[in-house]
Amino acid sequence: MEGGVETVAAENGIHNTVKPDILPDTNSEMDGDPKLLSSVEGGDDTVSAESRTQDTFESDKLLDTNHEMDGDPELLPSMEGGDDTVSAESRTNDTSEPDKLTDANHEMEGNRENEAHVVRENGLNDSGAYLDDKHAHLVQMITELNLQNEYLKSQFESLKNIWSESEGSFQETKTVVPEGGRTYGRQTRVAAEGALMHLQEAHSEADAKAQELSVKLAEVQQKMDKEIKDHEEKYSELDSKFGRLHKRAKQRIQDVQKEKDDLETRFREVNEMAEKASSQQLALQQELERTRQQANEAMKAIEAERQQLRRENNKLRDNLEEQRRSLEPKQNALEAMQQTLSEKEQMLEDLQGSLQAADEKRQAAITELSLKHQKNIDSLEAQLTDALLDRKKATYIISSLQLLIAEKESKMQRWMQPQLEKEKQSWEAASQALKAKLEIAESNCIHAEIEAAKLRSQLELELSMQTQQLNTRDAELVAAKEEIHRLEAEFSSYKARAHALLQKKDAELTTARDSELLKAQEETLKEAEKEIMLASAERDNVLQELGMDEALSNAEQQIKMIAMKLDSAHARHQSDKEAWEISLQNVEETW
């Protein structure tokens, strides 16, 4: 038996080492075929069904062998020892093989984490490689599930081999050993039932593992489908973005082409202007001296205008500073008004809270007073009813007593006069006591009515006082709200006036700047036109008086000098313009 069990364990080890080598080929075939996943799940179900049928068949065989072995006393020790060795070796196999599988799973998870880290570092530079990695990850999970499935199959086969060998050993011992007593048969039956229970537990665990594997396969399929859909959506978004970028690039190219055409037209216009300027240079060769004088006069005029502009700029700065100084107290007043507004809003909030608290207290006091008043009224009504009942009873008793007294007086005047007088006195005392009680009850009723009237008057006074307080609080709230609205209106009007003043000052500054620039440009243009007219007149005179060669040389020199002066005047004008712009920017920033 021990030799048979060792051979079975060795065969199980061979099966477990051979099947993982076969699995990569099957997984490589299953890479693009989702139908094989469902076939793998079906294989798990068929394995579980076959294992159940084999367990039931083997349990029937064990029961038959137990019935046959009821009388073999020498067989029991060897059988028990064989069962112990088989169970121990099967447990060692069960514990060693899951350890191998867990080590393999840890290695695969480490590889998975490394791949995920690489994908995170690379980003989305290569979406195809990312999909391949995801597909490989899913295939790896499928291989793990297949490994676990094969491991369960190998467990079932090892158990089946063990039980087949144990059955063969039972038959051999049956042929050799004679029949024994019934007690040994019962012990073997108990051992066989324990083995059957062990097999059933292993079978239930295998079924649970197979179900978990099928659930994992379904989850893996769902994850694959979801990731494929996500990547398709990302690809569609990238395509739409690429189309938009392509359209924008086309539009940008068209705009650049239009700008190029505009620049070419401008370049042509500039060339035409240069040709005209060259023709004018040829016409202005004889006007050098007069243009010098005019240029000097223009420079003097420009300097005078510059001084005037500086004076006006200083005046504007002074005005701005004065306005700023005048605005500072207004700004302080605005801040103070804002603070007062915030304080009044806080006071309003406090008043509203106090009003709410007063309303709550008033409601609570009204409810308490109404309850007390109702209780007092109920108690007084009860007392009144009791007093009325007592009064009725007393009147009834008095009338009955008077009748009895009259009857007794009529009957017993003769022979019981002293006793009758005593009884009469007692009855009169009782009637007087009852009358006193009635008077007390009536006085109590009157006092109760008076107290009820007093309570009503007190409650009405308290209600009137509270309503007056509420009316005063409401009037204060209305007045505070009106004051807040008035302050807000004043603040908004002050804001509007300040904004209008700022806009007015900005408009004045812009108009002053534009008017000064326009005046300067118009004056320079007028002076240039005058110089051109004078140069043309002088040219005519010089052409008439002197020869052409001398006139041309002088005109060229004059044109050069005029061009230099014009360039210098233009540079000065540009520098003055930039200085004005800088000063205006500084004024705006300070404003």
C-alpha positions as semicolon CSV with decimal commas, in nm:
position;residue;x (nm);y (nm);z (nm)
1;M;0,000;0,000;0,000
2;E;0,274;0,249;0,091
3;G;0,456;0,179;-0,235
4;G;0,135;0,232;-0,432
5;V;0,066;0,562;-0,261
6;E;0,421;0,686;-0,328
7;T;0,389;0,599;-0,697
8;V;0,055;0,787;-0,711
9;A;0,214;1,096;-0,547
10;A;0,504;1,081;-0,792
11;E;0,260;1,059;-1,083
12;N;0,070;1,360;-0,943
13;G;0,391;1,559;-0,926
14;I;0,469;1,467;-1,287
15;H;0,123;1,580;-1,394
16;N;0,159;1,911;-1,211
17;T;0,500;1,981;-1,364
18;V;0,402;1,885;-1,717
19;K;0,071;2,076;-1,747
20;P;0,206;2,432;-1,690
21;D;0,447;2,368;-1,980
22;I;0,151;2,287;-2,204
23;L;-0,055;2,591;-2,098
24;P;0,141;2,871;-2,275
25;D;0,074;2,709;-2,612
26;T;-0,298;2,689;-2,537
27;N;-0,298;3,048;-2,410
28;S;-0,120;3,169;-2,722
29;E;-0,395;3,006;-2,926
30;M;-0,661;3,174;-2,707
31;D;-0,516;3,528;-2,748
32;G;-0,766;3,663;-3,001
33;D;-1,049;3,413;-2,965
34;P;-1,307;3,508;-2,696
35;K;-1,506;3,189;-2,766
36;L;-1,233;2,979;-2,603
37;L;-1,304;3,153;-2,271
38;S;-1,655;3,019;-2,265
39;S;-1,521;2,675;-2,361
40;V;-1,281;2,694;-2,066
41;E;-1,572;2,771;-1,834
42;G;-1,763;2,479;-1,981
43;G;-1,458;2,260;-1,921
44;D;-1,463;2,358;-1,555
45;D;-1,829;2,260;-1,530
46;T;-1,768;1,923;-1,702
47;V;-1,470;1,854;-1,473
48;S;-1,682;1,927;-1,165
49;A;-1,963;1,700;-1,297
50;E;-1,719;1,417;-1,379
51;S;-1,558;1,450;-1,037
52;R;-1,901;1,423;-0,871
53;T;-1,994;1,108;-1,066
54;Q;-1,656;0,955;-0,988
55;D;-1,697;1,036;-0,616
56;T;-2,042;0,875;-0,604
57;F;-1,918;0,568;-0,794
58;E;-1,615;0,530;-0,568
59;S;-1,829;0,574;-0,255
60;D;-2,056;0,288;-0,377
61;K;-1,751;0,071;-0,438
62;L;-1,619;0,146;-0,090
63;L;-1,948;0,046;0,068
64;D;-1,945;-0,284;-0,128
65;T;-1,591;-0,357;-0,021
66;N;-1,681;-0,276;0,340
67;H;-1,968;-0,526;0,328
68;E;-1,733;-0,788;0,186
69;M;-1,464;-0,713;0,444
70;D;-1,681;-0,744;0,754
71;G;-1,491;-1,049;0,889
72;D;-1,123;-0,977;0,815
73;P;-0,939;-0,895;1,142
74;E;-0,589;-0,902;0,993
75;L;-0,676;-0,660;0,716
76;L;-0,771;-0,367;0,940
77;P;-0,427;-0,260;1,065
78;S;-0,279;-0,267;0,718
79;M;-0,579;-0,078;0,577
80;E;-0,572;0,183;0,851
81;G;-0,202;0,238;0,803
82;G;-0,247;0,263;0,428
83;D;-0,526;0,517;0,468
84;D;-0,313;0,727;0,702
85;T;-0,020;0,726;0,459
86;V;-0,246;0,806;0,165
87;S;-0,415;1,095;0,345
88;A;-0,082;1,232;0,471
89;E;0,079;1,214;0,128
90;S;-0,227;1,365;-0,041
91;R;-0,223;1,651;0,213
92;T;0,147;1,712;0,151
93;N;0,074;1,721;-0,221
94;D;-0,220;1,956;-0,161
95;T;-0,010;2,192;0,050
96;S;0,298;2,184;-0,178
97;E;0,108;2,246;-0,502
98;P;-0,086;2,557;-0,382
99;D;0,245;2,695;-0,253
100;K;0,385;2,660;-0,604
101;L;0,078;2,823;-0,750
102;T;0,091;3,113;-0,503
103;D;0,463;3,169;-0,587
104;A;0,375;3,172;-0,957
105;N;0,086;3,413;-0,892
106;H;0,315;3,646;-0,693
107;E;0,567;3,646;-0,979
108;M;0,290;3,722;-1,229
109;E;0,154;4,004;-1,012
110;G;0,505;4,151;-0,986
111;N;0,540;4,140;-1,363
112;R;0,196;4,303;-1,391
113;E;0,294;4,586;-1,156
114;N;0,619;4,643;-1,348
115;E;0,425;4,658;-1,676
116;A;0,170;4,901;-1,526
117;H;0,457;5,119;-1,394
118;V;0,619;5,124;-1,739
119;V;0,286;5,218;-1,897
120;R;0,235;5,501;-1,647
121;E;0,587;5,633;-1,715
122;N;0,542;5,619;-2,091
123;G;0,198;5,793;-2,066
124;L;-0,019;5,789;-2,373
125;N;0,262;5,815;-2,629
126;D;0,183;5,474;-2,776
127;S;-0,180;5,371;-2,724
128;G;-0,134;5,056;-2,937
129;A;0,142;4,928;-2,710
130;Y;-0,080;5,003;-2,409
131;L;-0,360;4,793;-2,560
132;D;-0,113;4,510;-2,631
133;D;0,003;4,523;-2,268
134;K;-0,356;4,513;-2,145
135;H;-0,430;4,221;-2,375
136;A;-0,119;4,039;-2,251
137;H;-0,227;4,109;-1,891
138;L;-0,569;3,956;-1,957
139;V;-0,413;3,657;-2,134
140;Q;-0,185;3,612;-1,834
141;M;-0,488;3,609;-1,603
142;I;-0,651;3,347;-1,826
143;T;-0,334;3,134;-1,805
144;E;-0,344;3,162;-1,425
145;L;-0,704;3,047;-1,422
146;N;-0,617;2,758;-1,656
147;L;-0,328;2,661;-1,426
148;Q;-0,563;2,652;-1,129
149;N;-0,812;2,447;-1,332
150;E;-0,542;2,198;-1,431
151;Y;-0,430;2,182;-1,070
152;L;-0,782;2,090;-0,959
153;K;-0,802;1,829;-1,235
154;S;-0,472;1,679;-1,122
155;Q;-0,606;1,669;-0,763
156;F;-0,916;1,481;-0,878
157;E;-0,704;1,237;-1,080
158;S;-0,466;1,178;-0,788
159;L;-0,759;1,109;-0,554
160;K;-0,911;0,876;-0,811
161;N;-0,581;0,688;-0,853
162;I;-0,542;0,663;-0,476
163;W;-0,888;0,519;-0,434
164;S;-0,844;0,281;-0,727
165;E;-0,518;0,151;-0,575
166;S;-0,680;0,126;-0,233
167;E;-0,968;-0,069;-0,394
168;G;-0,716;-0,305;-0,562
169;S;-0,538;-0,355;-0,233
170;F;-0,879;-0,426;-0,071
171;Q;-0,950;-0,693;-0,329
172;E;-0,603;-0,849;-0,286
173;T;-0,641;-0,857;0,090
174;K;-0,991;-0,998;0,046
175;T;-0,855;-1,294;-0,152
176;V;-0,571;-1,357;0,095
177;V;-0,717;-1,281;0,439
178;P;-1,007;-1,494;0,574
179;E;-1,326;-1,343;0,697
180;G;-1,317;-1,193;1,048
181;G;-1,563;-1,067;1,305
182;R;-1,827;-0,807;1,266
183;T;-1,649;-0,557;1,492
184;Y;-1,353;-0,523;1,254
185;G;-1,594;-0,478;0,963
186;R;-1,765;-0,195;1,147
187;Q;-1,431;-0,026;1,211
188;T;-1,339;-0,050;0,843
189;R;-1,682;0,088;0,754
190;V;-1,624;0,384;0,987
191;A;-1,281;0,445;0,827
192;A;-1,433;0,425;0,479
193;E;-1,706;0,672;0,577
194;G;-1,439;0,913;0,709
195;A;-1,252;0,885;0,381
196;L;-1,579;0,952;0,196
197;M;-1,638;1,263;0,407
198;H;-1,284;1,380;0,327
199;L;-1,351;1,323;-0,043
200;Q;-1,680;1,513;-0,026
201;E;-1,510;1,810;0,145
202;A;-1,236;1,812;-0,121
203;H;-1,502;1,788;-0,388
204;S;-1,699;2,085;-0,242
205;E;-1,379;2,292;-0,219
206;A;-1,298;2,207;-0,581
207;D;-1,649;2,310;-0,688
208;A;-1,615;2,641;-0,504
209;K;-1,277;2,706;-0,667
210;A;-1,420;2,623;-1,009
211;Q;-1,708;2,868;-0,953
212;E;-1,464;3,139;-0,840
213;L;-1,255;3,079;-1,151
214;S;-1,561;3,110;-1,376
215;V;-1,660;3,435;-1,200
216;K;-1,306;3,569;-1,247
217;L;-1,317;3,479;-1,616
218;A;-1,646;3,667;-1,657
219;E;-1,501;3,972;-1,478
220;V;-1,192;3,962;-1,701
221;Q;-1,412;3,952;-2,012
222;Q;-1,617;4,249;-1,886
223;K;-1,298;4,445;-1,812
224;M;-1,163;4,370;-2,161
225;D;-1,486;4,487;-2,327
226;K;-1,499;4,802;-2,115
227;E;-1,136;4,894;-2,186
228;I;-1,184;4,833;-2,559
229;K;-1,488;5,064;-2,557
230;D;-1,292;5,331;-2,364
231;H;-1,005;5,315;-2,612
232;E;-1,244;5,336;-2,907
233;E;-1,405;5,646;-2,754
234;K;-1,058;5,798;-2,699
235;Y;-0,963;5,724;-3,060
236;S;-1,285;5,890;-3,185
237;E;-1,214;6,198;-2,969
238;L;-0,856;6,215;-3,102
239;D;-0,985;6,188;-3,460
240;S;-1,232;6,474;-3,402
241;K;-0,957;6,685;-3,241
242;F;-0,724;6,611;-3,532
243;G;-0,995;6,718;-3,779
244;R;-1,047;7,043;-3,590
245;L;-0,673;7,110;-3,581
246;H;-0,651;7,037;-3,953
247;K;-0,930;7,289;-4,024
248;R;-0,762;7,547;-3,804
249;A;-0,430;7,490;-3,980
250;K;-0,597;7,539;-4,319
251;Q;-0,762;7,858;-4,199
252;R;-0,431;7,980;-4,056
253;I;-0,255;7,908;-4,387
254;Q;-0,522;8,107;-4,570
255;D;-0,482;8,397;-4,326
256;V;-0,105;8,390;-4,371
257;Q;-0,149;8,389;-4,748
258;K;-0,380;8,692;-4,723
259;E;-0,128;8,871;-4,502
260;K;0,142;8,789;-4,753
261;D;-0,066;8,939;-5,037
262;D;-0,131;9,250;-4,829
263;L;0,238;9,286;-4,755
264;E;0,320;9,251;-5,125
265;T;0,070;9,525;-5,215
266;R;0,213;9,746;-4,943
267;F;0,563;9,678;-5,071
268;R;0,456;9,785;-5,418
269;E;0,300;10,101;-5,279
270;V;0,620;10,172;-5,086
271;N;0,824;10,125;-5,402
272;E;0,595;10,367;-5,586
273;M;0,631;10,615;-5,302
274;A;1,009;10,574;-5,317
275;E;1,004;10,645;-5,690
276;K;0,793;10,954;-5,629
277;A;1,031;11,063;-5,355
278;S;1,328;11,019;-5,588
279;S;1,152;11,236;-5,848
280;Q;1,082;11,495;-5,583
281;Q;1,448;11,479;-5,476
282;L;1,548;11,565;-5,830
283;A;1,302;11,856;-5,820
284;L;1,429;11,984;-5,482
285;Q;1,800;12,007;-5,557
286;Q;1,816;12,389;-5,571
287;E;1,632;12,462;-5,243
288;L;1,902;12,391;-4,987
289;E;1,964;12,728;-4,819
290;R;1,601;12,827;-4,781
291;T;1,514;12,485;-4,646
292;R;1,792;12,519;-4,388
293;Q;1,647;12,845;-4,262
294;Q;1,298;12,702;-4,260
295;A;1,423;12,393;-4,079
296;N;1,587;12,609;-3,812
297;E;1,269;12,810;-3,773
298;A;1,070;12,486;-3,754
299;M;1,307;12,353;-3,486
300;K;1,260;12,671;-3,286
301;A;0,884;12,644;-3,322
302;I;0,898;12,277;-3,220
303;E;1,103;12,365;-2,911
304;A;0,854;12,637;-2,819
305;E;0,567;12,394;-2,866
306;R;0,752;12,138;-2,659
307;Q;0,788;12,387;-2,376
308;Q;0,420;12,470;-2,402
309;L;0,335;12,100;-2,394
310;R;0,556;12,053;-2,089
311;R;0,378;12,341;-1,915
312;E;0,039;12,196;-2,003
313;N;0,155;11,853;-1,885
314;N;0,266;12,001;-1,553
315;K;-0,068;12,177;-1,521
316;L;-0,250;11,852;-1,590
317;R;-0,037;11,675;-1,330
318;D;-0,118;11,945;-1,077
319;N;-0,487;11,912;-1,160
320;L;-0,468;11,535;-1,120
321;E;-0,296;11,567;-0,783
322;E;-0,558;11,820;-0,669
323;Q;-0,838;11,591;-0,782
324;R;-0,672;11,300;-0,605
325;R;-0,644;11,506;-0,289
326;S;-1,008;11,608;-0,321
327;L;-1,108;11,246;-0,375
328;E;-0,920;11,117;-0,068
329;P;-1,171;11,259;0,188
330;K;-1,454;11,131;-0,027
331;Q;-1,297;10,786;-0,028
332;N;-1,254;10,807;0,348
333;A;-1,619;10,910;0,377
334;L;-1,713;10,614;0,158
335;E;-1,516;10,377;0,379
336;A;-1,681;10,526;0,688
337;M;-2,022;10,490;0,525
338;Q;-1,943;10,128;0,440
339;Q;-1,842;10,065;0,799
340;T;-2,163;10,228;0,924
341;L;-2,360;10,022;0,675
342;S;-2,196;9,703;0,798
343;E;-2,261;9,806;1,159
344;K;-2,625;9,883;1,081
345;E;-2,662;9,553;0,899
346;Q;-2,519;9,381;1,206
347;M;-2,763;9,577;1,423
348;L;-3,047;9,473;1,194
349;E;-2,941;9,110;1,220
350;D;-2,925;9,145;1,600
351;L;-3,267;9,312;1,603
352;Q;-3,410;9,037;1,386
353;G;-3,264;8,775;1,620
354;S;-3,400;8,955;1,924
355;L;-3,739;8,992;1,753
356;Q;-3,746;8,623;1,676
357;A;-3,652;8,544;2,035
358;A;-3,919;8,787;2,162
359;D;-4,177;8,630;1,930
360;E;-4,085;8,287;2,056
361;K;-4,101;8,405;2,417
362;R;-4,433;8,579;2,350
363;Q;-4,578;8,267;2,192
364;A;-4,453;8,056;2,483
365;A;-4,593;8,304;2,739
366;I;-4,926;8,322;2,555
367;T;-4,951;7,944;2,546
368;E;-4,856;7,916;2,913
369;L;-5,103;8,189;3,016
370;S;-5,378;8,038;2,803
371;L;-5,314;7,699;2,961
372;K;-5,315;7,849;3,310
373;H;-5,627;8,050;3,233
374;Q;-5,800;7,742;3,095
375;K;-5,700;7,543;3,401
376;N;-5,828;7,817;3,633
377;I;-6,153;7,843;3,439
378;D;-6,196;7,466;3,451
379;S;-6,126;7,458;3,824
380;L;-6,363;7,750;3,887
381;E;-6,634;7,590;3,676
382;A;-6,586;7,266;3,869
383;Q;-6,610;7,458;4,197
384;L;-6,921;7,637;4,073
385;T;-7,085;7,311;3,973
386;D;-6,992;7,159;4,310
387;A;-7,128;7,464;4,492
388;L;-7,450;7,454;4,292
389;L;-7,488;7,086;4,365
390;D;-7,422;7,151;4,734
391;R;-7,672;7,436;4,727
392;K;-7,937;7,219;4,565
393;K;-7,869;6,942;4,812
394;A;-7,881;7,187;5,102
395;T;-8,210;7,342;4,984
396;Y;-8,355;6,998;4,933
397;I;-8,240;6,890;5,279
398;I;-8,368;7,213;5,436
399;S;-8,708;7,174;5,271
400;S;-8,727;6,809;5,377
401;L;-8,616;6,901;5,729
402;Q;-8,873;7,177;5,750
403;L;-9,144;6,933;5,645
404;L;-9,025;6,681;5,900
405;I;-9,008;6,950;6,164
406;A;-9,362;7,062;6,086
407;E;-9,491;6,705;6,099
408;K;-9,309;6,628;6,419
409;E;-9,422;6,953;6,571
410;S;-9,782;6,874;6,484
411;K;-9,757;6,518;6,618
412;M;-9,543;6,565;6,923
413;Q;-9,636;6,904;7,054
414;R;-9,815;6,759;7,350
415;W;-9,596;6,483;7,492
416;M;-9,248;6,570;7,352
417;Q;-9,222;6,945;7,367
418;P;-8,876;6,967;7,533
419;Q;-8,724;6,706;7,302
420;L;-8,886;6,870;7,003
421;E;-8,744;7,201;7,098
422;K;-8,399;7,045;7,129
423;E;-8,434;6,875;6,792
424;K;-8,570;7,195;6,645
425;Q;-8,271;7,383;6,774
426;S;-8,037;7,118;6,634
427;W;-8,215;7,127;6,299
428;E;-8,204;7,505;6,298
429;A;-7,830;7,495;6,378
430;A;-7,776;7,248;6,094
431;S;-7,980;7,466;5,857
432;Q;-7,783;7,773;5,964
433;A;-7,456;7,584;5,908
434;L;-7,577;7,482;5,561
435;K;-7,679;7,840;5,490
436;A;-7,331;7,953;5,600
437;K;-7,178;7,695;5,367
438;L;-7,400;7,819;5,084
439;E;-7,294;8,176;5,151
440;I;-6,929;8,069;5,158
441;A;-6,973;7,882;4,828
442;E;-7,144;8,182;4,671
443;S;-6,865;8,410;4,793
444;N;-6,609;8,163;4,654
445;C;-6,789;8,168;4,318
446;I;-6,789;8,546;4,319
447;H;-6,417;8,553;4,407
448;A;-6,343;8,302;4,132
449;E;-6,530;8,511;3,876
450;I;-6,344;8,821;3,995
451;E;-6,007;8,639;3,967
452;A;-6,099;8,513;3,619
453;A;-6,186;8,869;3,512
454;K;-5,857;8,991;3,659
455;L;-5,662;8,720;3,474
456;R;-5,839;8,807;3,151
457;S;-5,761;9,176;3,194
458;Q;-5,395;9,096;3,276
459;L;-5,365;8,872;2,970
460;E;-5,525;9,136;2,748
461;L;-5,287;9,400;2,887
462;E;-4,984;9,175;2,826
463;L;-5,103;9,101;2,473
464;S;-5,155;9,471;2,401
465;M;-4,808;9,554;2,541
466;Q;-4,644;9,283;2,333
467;T;-4,831;9,394;2,019
468;Q;-4,716;9,752;2,085
469;Q;-4,356;9,631;2,125
470;L;-4,383;9,435;1,803
471;N;-4,525;9,738;1,623
472;T;-4,241;9,956;1,753
473;R;-3,984;9,695;1,648
474;D;-4,144;9,671;1,303
475;A;-4,136;10,051;1,272
476;E;-3,767;10,051;1,372
477;L;-3,694;9,781;1,116
478;V;-3,876;9,975;0,843
479;A;-3,686;10,292;0,934
480;A;-3,353;10,104;0,936
481;K;-3,431;9,948;0,597
482;E;-3,524;10,289;0,454
483;E;-3,201;10,435;0,588
484;I;-3,004;10,145;0,436
485;H;-3,175;10,201;0,099
486;R;-3,103;10,573;0,122
487;L;-2,735;10,510;0,204
488;E;-2,710;10,259;-0,080
489;A;-2,866;10,510;-0,321
490;E;-2,624;10,781;-0,204
491;F;-2,332;10,541;-0,237
492;S;-2,437;10,435;-0,589
493;S;-2,488;10,800;-0,695
494;Y;-2,148;10,889;-0,549
495;K;-1,994;10,597;-0,738
496;A;-2,162;10,709;-1,061
497;R;-2,039;11,066;-1,013
498;A;-1,684;10,949;-0,940
499;H;-1,690;10,721;-1,243
500;A;-1,823;11,005;-1,460
501;L;-1,549;11,237;-1,334
502;L;-1,284;10,976;-1,410
503;Q;-1,424;10,920;-1,760
504;K;-1,438;11,297;-1,816
505;K;-1,076;11,338;-1,709
506;D;-0,970;11,046;-1,928
507;A;-1,158;11,196;-2,223
508;E;-0,995;11,536;-2,161
509;L;-0,653;11,374;-2,146
510;T;-0,711;11,176;-2,466
511;T;-0,853;11,481;-2,650
512;A;-0,561;11,696;-2,535
513;R;-0,314;11,431;-2,643
514;D;-0,484;11,378;-2,982
515;S;-0,528;11,752;-3,048
516;E;-0,164;11,823;-2,966
517;L;-0,041;11,542;-3,188
518;L;-0,271;11,647;-3,473
519;K;-0,163;12,008;-3,444
520;A;0,203;11,911;-3,450
521;Q;0,156;11,683;-3,751
522;E;-0,050;11,942;-3,941
523;E;0,208;12,209;-3,875
524;T;0,491;11,983;-3,992
525;L;0,294;11,896;-4,308
526;K;0,221;12,262;-4,379
527;E;0,585;12,351;-4,330
528;A;0,693;12,068;-4,560
529;E;0,446;12,183;-4,827
530;K;0,570;12,541;-4,795
531;E;0,928;12,421;-4,825
532;I;0,838;12,218;-5,134
533;M;0,667;12,517;-5,297
534;L;0,956;12,747;-5,217
535;A;1,204;12,489;-5,340
536;S;1,015;12,451;-5,668
537;A;1,006;12,832;-5,714
538;E;1,376;12,861;-5,635
539;R;1,447;12,575;-5,870
540;D;1,280;12,761;-6,154
541;N;1,472;13,076;-6,077
542;V;1,804;12,892;-6,046
543;L;1,746;12,702;-6,370
544;Q;1,687;13,028;-6,546
545;E;1,991;13,200;-6,394
546;L;2,257;12,930;-6,375
547;G;2,359;12,636;-6,580
548;M;2,216;12,294;-6,544
549;D;2,529;12,125;-6,403
550;E;2,589;12,363;-6,117
551;A;2,221;12,365;-6,035
552;L;2,210;11,986;-6,028
553;S;2,510;11,960;-5,796
554;N;2,371;12,224;-5,561
555;A;2,028;12,064;-5,570
556;E;2,174;11,724;-5,483
557;Q;2,355;11,870;-5,185
558;Q;2,042;12,056;-5,076
559;I;1,833;11,739;-5,110
560;K;2,082;11,547;-4,898
561;M;2,076;11,814;-4,631
562;I;1,696;11,833;-4,640
563;A;1,673;11,455;-4,616
564;M;1,906;11,455;-4,317
565;K;1,705;11,730;-4,149
566;L;1,381;11,555;-4,223
567;D;1,518;11,230;-4,076
568;S;1,638;11,413;-3,765
569;A;1,304;11,595;-3,731
570;H;1,118;11,265;-3,775
571;A;1,338;11,098;-3,511
572;R;1,278;11,386;-3,270
573;H;0,908;11,374;-3,337
574;Q;0,908;10,997;-3,273
575;S;1,105;11,039;-2,950
576;D;0,868;11,315;-2,835
577;K;0,573;11,093;-2,917
578;E;0,721;10,803;-2,717
579;A;0,794;11,037;-2,424
580;W;0,435;11,164;-2,435
581;E;0,302;10,807;-2,438
582;I;0,524;10,711;-2,143
583;S;0,414;11,019;-1,948
584;L;0,048;10,945;-2,022
585;Q;0,092;10,583;-1,909
586;N;0,253;10,706;-1,588
587;V;-0,036;10,949;-1,534
588;E;-0,290;10,671;-1,592
589;E;-0,108;10,438;-1,353
590;T;-0,089;10,706;-1,085
591;W;-0,457;10,787;-1,144
